[in-house]
């Protein structure tokens, strides 16, 4: 099994965390968007990351890949089967991908990607206005949804993977969730990102 995509991407990190949680052996090829690698191009028709090649079976998109991994390697389960838990897990996977990512990624692009990788000047005003104006409703919602260690029931799941993965990128952008305003979310993010699977996936970006 080959996973294509740099783990600086929260979407790629989702796949790596899932594989580490399940103990599935794989090869990681940390390519960027639209890389020239022929294997990646075959697996990702849109040029987006991540993409998967499992012995010739090619699949793009982090959520599709997580569903595939879960079905092929069902233990330990990361996708619940009970109806309400399943619906909630799928919702948070979607929420992380389409609601959190487009907003939370802005300070990451401005404060990390532009100066370090793109050699461009940071637009700090854009980063800070996003934090001040657009972060609170998203974080308020998550604060209201946290009742214990996990977002769904009593087990780690794709919901936790999809939500927490975005917050590592915020750390790279020198942003931490305000524990005074969002105490449950702050503690939840800290604990989730300290899981061995996340630690390994984050370290993969340094290789």
Secondary structure, DSSP 8 states (H G I E B T S, - for coil): -EEES-TTSHHHHHHHHHHHHHT---EEE---TT---HHHHHH-TT--S-EEEETTEEEESHHHHHHHHHHHS-SS-SS--SHHHHHHHHHHHHIIIIIIHHHHHHHHIIIIIIIIII-----HHHHHHHHHHTHHHHHHHHHHH--SSSSSTTS--HHHHHHHHHHHHHHHTT----TTTSHHHHHHHHHHHTSHHHHHHHHGGG-
